[in-house]
Amino acid sequence: MILRYEPAPSEDWPEGLSIEAPGCHSLACACKDELLAALHELKPRRGARLVVLGADVASLAERERTRLLGRVGFVPANGGLMSNLNAWENVSLPLAYHTPGRLDGAFGEVQALLEELGGVDNDFLGKLPEDMTLYERRLAAYIRALLENPDLLLAENLLAGLGPTKRGRAARFAEVYQARCPGGTFVQFDG
């Protein structure tokens, strides 16, 4: 079981969500916001059940929950970037914190990923989030998550609000993730 969410009994959300096999999945579910909130802390609301990468999070100790959270990457709809850090600082901060030994080669890795995804303006990595387009904020969040090689990568409304060219580039995020993390699971939540 890759991901399973059973919301608390409610008239609004009679069904949960279940992903049993790795790969790329595009989903729309009524309980998306509740599920994403539960995934960010690996704590579902009272009465709900959350299973992530085979682990029922309710049965995990805090240390196990933290370890599991390290195997999950997120690409929020708005990018979820720190406003006072430029793109490079936003991308590299988690890597520097979790695996500082990998930071030396990270810039070249990021440049290669940017080229693979269709390139960006030369000044992209120096931009603050307020100066970025919506696509650039999502791109920075995606690369930040991808550098940590997550077993599960969740993207929220990845294509919403983008023009045709940027939608095409963002649609490649799943393909690039699968090439980089074979056996991993990419989940795109729509709506």
DOKETOR-701213 format. One record per atom (N, C-alpha, C, CB): residue in three letters; x, y, z. Coordinates in steps of 0.02 Angstrom, whole numbers, padded with zeros to 5 digits, always signed. Glycine has a CB too. Example, Ala and Ser with C-alpha at 12.3 -4.5 7.8 and 13.67 -1.06 7.14 Angstrom:
BEGIN
ALA+00660-00284+00390ALA+00615-00225+00390ALA+00660-00165+00390ALA+00565-00224+00452SER+00642-00112+00354SER+00684-00053+00357SER+00645+00002+00394SER+00704-00030+00286
***
This chain:
BEGIN
MET+00043-00059+00000MET+00000+00000+00000MET+00045+00062+00000MET-00048+00000+00061ILE+00038+00103-00051ILE+00077+00164-00057ILE+00044+00220-00017ILE+00085+00185-00130LEU-00021+00230-00027LEU-00057+00284+00006LEU-00129+00263+00014LEU-00051+00350-00033ARG-00155+00271+00074ARG-00226+00258+00087ARG-00250+00310+00136ARG-00238+00185+00114TYR-00307+00339+00120TYR-00337+00387+00165TYR-00410+00372+00172TYR-00326+00460+00141GLU-00431+00363+00233GLU-00502+00352+00249GLU-00524+00410+00293GLU-00513+00282+00285PRO-00560+00458+00264PRO-00582+00515+00305PRO-00629+00493+00360PRO-00616+00567+00261ALA-00634+00535+00410ALA-00683+00523+00463ALA-00752+00518+00430ALA-00682+00578+00518PRO-00796+00475+00456PRO-00862+00469+00425PRO-00896+00537+00418PRO-00906+00422+00468SER-00920+00549+00358SER-00952+00614+00343SER-00997+00606+00282SER-00898+00669+00331GLU-01048+00644+00279GLU-01092+00643+00220GLU-01057+00671+00159GLU-01156+00682+00234ASP-01011+00718+00169ASP-00978+00751+00113ASP-00927+00707+00078ASP-00944+00813+00137TRP-00892+00664+00114TRP-00838+00624+00086TRP-00850+00550+00100TRP-00770+00646+00113PRO-00895+00519+00063PRO-00911+00449+00078PRO-00854+00402+00062PRO-00972+00429+00041GLU-00809+00422+00016GLU-00756+00376-00005GLU-00688+00404+00014GLU-00759+00364-00079GLY-00641+00359+00024GLY-00573+00379+00036GLY-00532+00375-00027GLY-00541+00335+00091LEU-00469+00365-00019LEU-00423+00363-00074LEU-00374+00307-00062LEU-00386+00431-00083SER-00357+00271-00114SER-00310+00216-00106SER-00266+00210-00169SER-00347+00150-00093ILE-00201+00208-00158ILE-00152+00195-00212ILE-00111+00136-00190ILE-00106+00259-00226GLU-00116+00082-00228GLU-00084+00020-00207GLU-00019+00005-00243GLU-00130-00036-00217ALA-00007+00036-00301ALA+00052+00019-00341ALA+00094+00082-00355ALA+00032-00015-00407PRO+00160+00074-00358PRO+00202+00131-00376PRO+00186+00153-00447PRO+00276+00113-00369GLY+00211+00211-00466GLY+00201+00238-00533GLY+00175+00309-00529GLY+00153+00195-00573CYS+00144+00331-00582CYS+00117+00400-00586CYS+00041+00397-00582CYS+00140+00435-00651HIS+00014+00438-00539HIS-00058+00439-00528HIS-00083+00511-00529HIS-00077+00404-00462SER-00138+00524-00562SER-00171+00589-00562SER-00239+00578-00531SER-00175+00620-00634LEU-00254+00616-00478LEU-00315+00604-00440LEU-00352+00668-00426LEU-00299+00569-00376ALA-00416+00662-00421ALA-00459+00715-00396ALA-00501+00683-00341ALA-00504+00748-00453CYS-00500+00712-00282CYS-00541+00684-00229CYS-00569+00740-00187CYS-00500+00634-00185ALA-00628+00729-00161ALA-00662+00780-00122ALA-00625+00797-00058ALA-00733+00758-00105CYS-00587+00751-00031CYS-00553+00761+00032CYS-00480+00782+00023CYS-00557+00698+00075LYS-00462+00809-00035LYS-00393+00826-00051LYS-00361+00871+00002LYS-00389+00861-00119ASP-00394+00925+00021ASP-00365+00972+00069ASP-00353+00939+00136ASP-00410+01033+00077GLU-00401+00900+00159GLU-00393+00864+00222GLU-00336+00813+00217GLU-00459+00829+00241LEU-00332+00778+00162LEU-00279+00729+00152LEU-00210+00762+00151LEU-00290+00691+00087LEU-00203+00817+00114LEU-00139+00851+00110LEU-00118+00878+00178LEU-00141+00908+00059ALA-00165+00903+00216ALA-00150+00927+00284ALA-00126+00869+00327ALA-00212+00960+00316ALA-00158+00811+00321ALA-00137+00752+00360ALA-00067+00728+00338ALA-00187+00695+00351LEU-00053+00733+00274LEU+00012+00711+00248LEU+00069+00756+00269LEU+00009+00707+00172HIS+00057+00820+00275HIS+00110+00867+00294HIS+00139+00852+00363HIS+00084+00938+00291GLU+00098+00828+00407GLU+00122+00812+00475GLU+00117+00738+00490GLU+00082+00851+00526LEU+00091+00699+00443LEU+00077+00628+00453LEU+00035+00617+00515LEU+00142+00588+00458LYS-00017+00659+00520LYS-00065+00653+00575LYS-00135+00668+00548LYS-00048+00702+00634PRO-00175+00616+00536PRO-00243+00629+00511PRO-00287+00657+00567PRO-00274+00564+00483ARG-00340+00691+00547ARG-00386+00717+00598ARG-00422+00659+00632ARG-00438+00765+00566ARG-00451+00673+00689ARG-00484+00621+00729ARG-00536+00583+00689ARG-00517+00653+00792GLY-00532+00517+00692GLY-00579+00474+00657GLY-00557+00454+00587GLY-00645+00508+00652ALA-00504+00485+00561ALA-00479+00468+00494ALA-00420+00420+00501ALA-00457+00533+00456ARG-00404+00387+00446ARG-00349+00339+00445ARG-00303+00356+00386ARG-00375+00265+00439LEU-00238+00355+00398LEU-00189+00371+00347LEU-00134+00318+00346LEU-00159+00441+00359VAL-00124+00288+00288VAL-00070+00239+00277VAL-00025+00268+00224VAL-00098+00168+00257VAL+00039+00273+00239VAL+00088+00301+00193VAL+00146+00252+00186VAL+00113+00371+00216LEU+00160+00232+00125LEU+00215+00186+00110LEU+00214+00125+00156LEU+00282+00221+00117GLY+00153+00098+00164GLY+00143+00037+00202GLY+00137+00045+00277GLY+00199-00009+00188ALA+00144+00105+00302ALA+00141+00116+00374ALA+00077+00154+00393ALA+00202+00155+00398ASP+00040+00125+00441ASP-00018+00159+00469ASP+00009+00211+00517ASP-00069+00109+00505VAL+00003+00275+00500VAL+00038+00327+00539VAL+00014+00332+00611VAL+00029+00393+00505ALA-00047+00311+00625ALA-00072+00313+00694ALA-00032+00268+00740ALA-00146+00294+00696SER-00001+00216+00713SER+00036+00170+00755SER+00110+00187+00761SER+00028+00101+00728LEU+00132+00241+00730LEU+00203+00258+00730LEU+00223+00302+00789LEU+00221+00293+00665ALA+00281+00289+00815ALA+00311+00333+00865ALA+00334+00396+00829ALA+00370+00298+00903GLU+00346+00449+00865GLU+00366+00513+00834GLU+00429+00506+00792GLU+00377+00567+00889ARG+00477+00469+00814ARG+00540+00460+00776ARG+00526+00424+00710ARG+00591+00419+00817GLU+00483+00372+00711GLU+00465+00336+00650GLU+00426+00381+00603GLU+00424+00273+00667ARG+00383+00423+00631ARG+00343+00470+00590ARG+00390+00519+00555ARG+00291+00507+00635THR+00439+00544+00591THR+00488+00591+00562THR+00528+00558+00506THR+00535+00619+00616ARG+00549+00497+00517ARG+00586+00459+00466ARG+00543+00449+00404ARG+00609+00392+00494LEU+00480+00431+00414LEU+00434+00420+00358LEU+00422+00486+00320LEU+00367+00391+00383LEU+00415+00540+00356LEU+00404+00605+00325LEU+00462+00623+00279LEU+00394+00660+00378GLY+00522+00601+00296GLY+00581+00613+00254GLY+00579+00576+00188GLY+00643+00594+00291ARG+00535+00527+00181ARG+00528+00489+00119ARG+00473+00516+00074ARG+00514+00416+00136VAL+00442+00572+00095VAL+00386+00601+00058VAL+00405+00672+00037VAL+00321+00601+00101GLY+00395+00688-00027GLY+00407+00755-00052GLY+00342+00789-00071GLY+00455+00753-00112PHE+00342+00856-00068PHE+00282+00895-00082PHE+00297+00950-00132PHE+00253+00924-00018VAL+00249+00961-00177VAL+00251+01019-00222VAL+00184+01054-00212VAL+00264+00998-00298PRO+00181+01104-00167PRO+00118+01140-00156PRO+00098+01180-00217PRO+00125+01185-00095ALA+00034+01193-00224ALA+00008+01231-00281ALA+00040+01299-00289ALA-00067+01239-00275ASN+00057+01331-00233ASN+00087+01398-00236ASN+00163+01394-00232ASN+00060+01442-00180GLY+00192+01335-00228GLY+00264+01326-00223GLY+00288+01315-00152GLY+00299+01384-00253GLY+00256+01347-00104GLY+00275+01338-00035GLY+00346+01360-00019GLY+00267+01266-00016LEU+00370+01411-00053LEU+00439+01434-00044LEU+00443+01485+00013LEU+00466+01465-00109MET+00503+01490+00042MET+00516+01541+00092MET+00528+01607+00056MET+00577+01521+00138SER+00489+01658+00074SER+00489+01720+00037SER+00554+01760+00040SER+00434+01763+00061ASN+00594+01750+00091ASN+00656+01788+00097ASN+00716+01752+00068ASN+00668+01804+00169LEU+00706+01694+00037LEU+00759+01656+00006LEU+00749+01654-00069LEU+00763+01584+00035ASN+00803+01658-00107ASN+00796+01653-00180ASN+00786+01580-00200ASN+00859+01682-00216ALA+00776+01568-00264ALA+00761+01500-00287ALA+00815+01450-00267ALA+00752+01499-00363TRP+00879+01468-00278TRP+00933+01423-00260TRP+00933+01407-00186TRP+01000+01452-00281GLU+00923+01457-00144GLU+00922+01447-00072GLU+00863+01403-00051GLU+00920+01514-00034ASN+00805+01414-00082ASN+00746+01373-00068ASN+00758+01301-00090ASN+00685+01401-00104VAL+00789+01292-00147VAL+00801+01224-00174VAL+00853+01188-00131VAL+00825+01228-00247SER+00905+01222-00112SER+00961+01188-00079SER+00956+01183-00003SER+01024+01224-00095LEU+00913+01222+00028LEU+00908+01222+00102LEU+00893+01153+00131LEU+00854+01270+00123PRO+00842+01117+00108PRO+00830+01051+00138PRO+00888+01003+00126PRO+00766+01021+00109LEU+00919+01007+00068LEU+00975+00964+00053LEU+01034+00979+00100LEU+00997+00973-00021ALA+01047+01043+00111ALA+01101+01064+00156ALA+01087+01041+00227ALA+01110+01140+00154TYR+01025+01041+00247TYR+01006+01020+00314TYR+01009+00945+00323TYR+00936+01045+00330HIS+00981+00907+00276HIS+00975+00835+00283HIS+01037+00797+00261HIS+00916+00810+00244THR+01067+00817+00204THR+01126+00782+00178THR+01177+00833+00151THR+01105+00733+00121PRO+01211+00868+00197PRO+01256+00921+00176PRO+01313+00898+00130PRO+01285+00954+00236GLY+01331+00836+00133GLY+01383+00810+00090GLY+01365+00811+00016GLY+01400+00740+00109ARG+01301+00812+00001ARG+01278+00813-00069ARG+01274+00884-00097ARG+01210+00780-00074LEU+01283+00934-00055LEU+01274+01003-00077LEU+01326+01024-00128LEU+01278+01049-00017ASP+01387+00997-00124ASP+01439+01016-00172ASP+01419+01004-00244ASP+01503+00978-00156GLY+01388+00949-00259GLY+01369+00933-00328GLY+01298+00954-00346GLY+01375+00860-00340ALA+01263+00986-00299ALA+01193+01001-00310ALA+01181+01053-00364ALA+01162+01025-00245PHE+01224+01103-00369PHE+01212+01156-00418PHE+01213+01127-00489PHE+01265+01211-00412GLY+01261+01084-00504GLY+01263+01052-00570GLY+01203+01008-00582GLY+01327+01012-00577GLU+01182+00973-00530GLU+01123+00930-00534GLU+01060+00971-00549GLU+01113+00889-00468VAL+01054+01028-00516VAL+00997+01072-00527VAL+00998+01100-00598VAL+00997+01130-00475GLN+01056+01121-00621GLN+01062+01146-00689GLN+01041+01093-00740GLN+01134+01170-00703ALA+01063+01031-00729ALA+01045+00977-00775ALA+00969+00964-00774ALA+01082+00912-00756LEU+00939+00966-00715LEU+00866+00957-00710LEU+00829+01014-00746LEU+00845+00954-00636LEU+00853+01075-00738LEU+00821+01131-00771LEU+00823+01124-00847LEU+00854+01197-00750GLU+00879+01102-00872GLU+00885+01090-00945GLU+00839+01034-00967GLU+00958+01073-00964GLU+00836+00980-00928GLU+00794+00923-00945GLU+00720+00943-00947GLU+00805+00866-00895LEU+00702+00990-00905LEU+00632+01012-00900LEU+00615+01069-00947LEU+00616+01032-00830GLY+00662+01089-00989GLY+00646+01140-01038GLY+00679+01207-01026GLY+00574+01150-01042GLY+00721+01211-00974GLY+00757+01273-00962GLY+00714+01328-00932GLY+00787+01298-01025VAL+00748+01379-00907VAL+00716+01438-00878VAL+00761+01498-00892VAL+00704+01429-00800ASP+00739+01557-00872ASP+00780+01616-00878ASP+00845+01606-00840ASP+00742+01679-00853ASN+00899+01636-00864ASN+00964+01629-00832ASN+00964+01654-00760ASN+01016+01667-00871ASP+00922+01701-00744ASP+00921+01729-00676ASP+00873+01693-00629ASP+00902+01802-00679PHE+00844+01638-00651PHE+00794+01602-00611PHE+00818+01586-00541PHE+00775+01538-00646LEU+00878+01557-00533LEU+00901+01535-00468LEU+00914+01594-00420LEU+00964+01494-00475GLY+00921+01654-00446GLY+00931+01712-00404GLY+00867+01750-00386GLY+00978+01759-00438LYS+00811+01728-00415LYS+00747+01763-00403LYS+00718+01746-00335LYS+00698+01745-00457LEU+00687+01797-00304LEU+00646+01786-00244LEU+00578+01762-00267LEU+00641+01852-00201PRO+00542+01725-00225PRO+00476+01701-00246PRO+00428+01755-00271PRO+00444+01666-00188GLU+00431+01814-00243GLU+00386+01868-00265GLU+00399+01890-00337GLU+00392+01928-00219ASP+00459+01875-00363ASP+00477+01893-00431ASP+00470+01834-00480ASP+00548+01918-00433MET+00449+01777-00455MET+00442+01717-00496MET+00371+01711-00524MET+00459+01654-00456THR+00366+01677-00581THR+00300+01659-00607THR+00275+01599-00566THR+00303+01641-00684LEU+00211+01584-00574LEU+00182+01526-00540LEU+00220+01463-00559LEU+00107+01520-00557TYR+00235+01455-00623TYR+00273+01396-00646TYR+00341+01394-00612TYR+00282+01398-00723GLU+00375+01449-00608GLU+00442+01449-00577GLU+00439+01430-00503GLU+00474+01518-00585ARG+00387+01453-00468ARG+00380+01434-00397ARG+00369+01359-00391ARG+00321+01473-00364ARG+00326+01331-00434ARG+00315+01259-00433ARG+00378+01221-00453ARG+00256+01240-00479LEU+00414+01247-00502LEU+00476+01215-00525LEU+00527+01213-00468LEU+00505+01253-00585ALA+00535+01268-00433ALA+00582+01269-00377ALA+00561+01219-00323ALA+00586+01341-00346ALA+00497+01216-00307ALA+00472+01168-00257ALA+00483+01096-00281ALA+00398+01180-00242TYR+00471+01084-00345TYR+00480+01017-00373TYR+00554+00996-00368TYR+00457+01015-00446ILE+00599+01039-00389ILE+00670+01021-00388ILE+00693+01012-00316ILE+00713+01075-00422ARG+00670+01055-00271ARG+00686+01048-00200ARG+00666+00978-00175ARG+00651+01103-00158ALA+00606+00957-00191ALA+00583+00891-00169ALA+00621+00835-00204ALA+00508+00884-00183LEU+00632+00842-00268LEU+00664+00790-00308LEU+00736+00777-00286LEU+00664+00808-00381LEU+00771+00828-00265LEU+00841+00819-00243LEU+00847+00772-00183LEU+00871+00886-00225GLU+00793+00764-00146GLU+00795+00719-00088GLU+00774+00648-00105GLU+00750+00747-00033ASN+00761+00635-00169ASN+00744+00567-00193ASN+00688+00535-00152ASN+00805+00523-00192PRO+00630+00567-00148PRO+00576+00539-00107PRO+00546+00475-00138PRO+00521+00591-00097ASP+00522+00432-00095ASP+00487+00372-00118ASP+00416+00389-00142ASP+00484+00320-00062LEU+00390+00444-00116LEU+00323+00467-00134LEU+00327+00543-00144LEU+00270+00449-00078LEU+00307+00566-00203LEU+00308+00638-00218LEU+00237+00659-00234LEU+00356+00654-00277LEU+00211+00707-00196LEU+00143+00732-00203LEU+00143+00802-00231LEU+00106+00730-00136ALA+00106+00814-00284ALA+00101+00880-00315ALA+00028+00902-00314ALA+00129+00879-00388GLU+00018+00964-00294GLU-00050+00991-00288GLU-00065+01039-00345GLU-00059+01026-00220ASN-00118+01025-00383ASN-00141+01068-00437ASN-00084+01091-00482ASN-00177+01129-00409LEU-00043+01045-00503LEU+00019+01059-00539LEU+00009+01099-00603LEU+00053+00995-00556LEU-00044+01086-00640LEU-00055+01118-00705LEU-00101+01179-00702LEU-00082+01069-00753ALA-00136+01187-00646ALA-00185+01242-00640ALA-00152+01310-00646ALA-00222+01236-00573GLY-00183+01354-00685GLY-00160+01422-00691GLY-00101+01433-00737GLY-00142+01447-00625LEU-00079+01381-00773LEU-00022+01387-00818LEU-00046+01388-00890LEU+00026+01328-00807GLY-00007+01423-00933GLY-00021+01424-01004GLY+00001+01359-01036GLY+00014+01483-01038PRO-00012+01349-01100PRO+00002+01285-01133PRO+00076+01263-01130PRO-00019+01289-01204THR+00122+01308-01141THR+00193+01290-01140THR+00214+01267-01071THR+00236+01349-01163LYS+00196+01305-01020LYS+00215+01288-00951LYS+00179+01225-00927LYS+00201+01347-00904ARG+00116+01215-00950ARG+00081+01153-00932ARG+00119+01093-00960ARG+00008+01154-00959GLY+00143+01100-01021GLY+00182+01046-01052GLY+00245+01031-01013GLY+00199+01063-01124ARG+00278+01083-00991ARG+00339+01073-00951ARG+00323+01042-00883ARG+00377+01140-00941ALA+00272+01067-00851ALA+00253+01041-00785ALA+00228+00968-00791ALA+00198+01084-00753ALA+00198+00952-00846ALA+00174+00883-00857ALA+00232+00834-00859ALA+00133+00878-00922ARG+00292+00858-00874ARG+00351+00815-00877ARG+00379+00800-00807ARG+00405+00848-00919PHE+00355+00834-00755PHE+00380+00823-00687PHE+00374+00749-00668PHE+00343+00866-00637ALA+00318+00718-00684ALA+00308+00648-00667ALA+00358+00603-00703ALA+00236+00626-00683GLU+00369+00616-00766GLU+00415+00576-00807GLU+00487+00582-00780GLU+00413+00599-00880VAL+00508+00642-00764VAL+00576+00653-00738VAL+00582+00620-00669VAL+00592+00728-00734TYR+00531+00626-00627TYR+00532+00593-00562TYR+00541+00518-00570TYR+00466+00609-00523GLN+00502+00487-00614GLN+00506+00414-00623GLN+00574+00393-00648GLN+00452+00391-00672ALA+00606+00432-00692ALA+00673+00416-00716ALA+00724+00422-00660ALA+00692+00463-00774ARG+00715+00470-00617ARG+00762+00482-00563ARG+00749+00436-00503ARG+00759+00555-00540CYS+00688+00419-00490CYS+00668+00379-00432CYS+00628+00318-00455CYS+00628+00421-00381PRO+00660+00272-00492PRO+00622+00214-00515PRO+00594+00175-00455PRO+00666+00167-00558GLY+00533+00154-00462GLY+00500+00119-00406GLY+00465+00167-00359GLY+00551+00078-00368GLY+00473+00232-00370GLY+00439+00282-00329GLY+00369+00295-00355GLY+00479+00346-00327THR+00332+00336-00318THR+00263+00351-00336THR+00254+00427-00339THR+00214+00320-00285PHE+00228+00450-00396PHE+00213+00520-00407PHE+00137+00527-00408PHE+00245+00547-00475VAL+00111+00570-00364VAL+00039+00580-00360VAL+00024+00653-00372VAL+00011+00557-00291GLN-00016+00666-00424GLN-00037+00734-00439GLN-00110+00741-00420GLN-00026+00751-00515PHE-00123+00786-00373PHE-00191+00801-00352PHE-00218+00858-00393PHE-00195+00816-00277ASP-00274+00847-00427ASP-00306+00898-00467ASP-00368+00923-00432ASP-00323+00872-00538GLY-00388+00984-00449GLY-00451+01010-00424GLY-00449+01038-00355GLY-00501+00958-00425
***
